[in-house]
Amino acid sequence: MSTSAIPLAPSSSSSASSPGTGLLSGGFTKLCKGLGVVLVAAHILVYLFPSSLTYLALVPARTIPFAWNLITAGYVEQSVYGVVISTISLLFIGKLLEPIWGSREFLKFIFVVNFLTSMCVFVTAIALYYISTKESYLYTPLSGFHGVISGFLVGVKQIIPDQELPLIKIKAKVYVATSMSLQWLPSITLLLSIAITFWTEEAAEYLPTIVSGTYISWIYLRYWQSKLETKIRGDPSEDFSFSSFFPGFLRPIIDPIASIFHRMLCGRSDALNNAQAYTQDSESLPGSDSFEATRRRERGARALEERLAAARIAGESQKRDAAENV
């Protein structure tokens, strides 16, 4: 009965303890900590001075004179639950994404997704007002970091769609099942958000931000994100196509619709990317999609291994210090 456990003992003792240490304790980046402080400070400011919400949150009727609302609204959480969830999500997901993208690209992603999401929410509120003539769409303060958090989930889907992410101490086969579910995080979040709106009207205020944040982040990562190692913008791989957010039986319906938006958004970028890829190495063209996806997974695995190794070294040093003190 113990024969199957004996070969696994060395690897499980060294790797199973370190994943939990590396992912669930410490290791938060300075940028994520700074952004977390911004979220908490903005919430405290709005709590102490409620009138400041008019100037910081997105109020569609007042956005024309107060255009900075399109930027500041994303960093203002109006509830304690919102600021706690957003801060925790930022710290843990940012710890995974920032080392792979780089601090500059990570910050650029947050700024672009936040700004364009606010633009989409503003247009949606104006459209709903003209359709329903309800003034509440114009004067309800809209704010929150949940649009960017939804975008982070799309980033997780891009980087580790089917890669092992050892969160708990179980066998390798279950690791695969756990990591495979990561590619459905954005879709599950959208589905739950839509379902909740049928039960509570307050949840409907968050829905446009979540939907816009998910779609804008996919557009950014799919077509706009610059990659220094390949000098190609975006991620053209098939496993990150728009239809990959939907179950397999719906993809034949989604693909023709998505192709229309694809030609609208990246008609010129396709030609530019193809020309750049050809000048770099003509041999890489036949497998460019799989090559790019492989490089992305390797970078994700390397970043995880570095964090786990650092956490393991820190744990060993703490044990050594404790032994010396004894």
Buried (B, 14 or more C-beta within 10 A) or exposed (E): EEEEEEEEEEEBEEBBBBBBBBBEEEBBBEBBBEBBEBBBEBBEBBBEEEEBBEBBBBBBBBBEEBEEBBBBBBBBBBEEEBBBBBBEBBBBBBBBBBBBBEBEBBBBBBEBBBBBBBBBBBEBBBEBBEEEEEEEBBBBBBBBBBBBBBBBBBBBBBBBBEBBBBEEEEEEEEBEEBBBEBBBBBBEBBEEBBEBBEEEEEBEBBBBBBBBBBBBBBBBBBBBBEBEEBEBBBBBBEBBBBBBBBEEEEBEEBBEEBEEEBEEBBEEBBEEBBEEBEEEEEEEEEEBBEBBBEEBBEBBBEBBEEBBEBBBEBBEEEEEEEEEEE
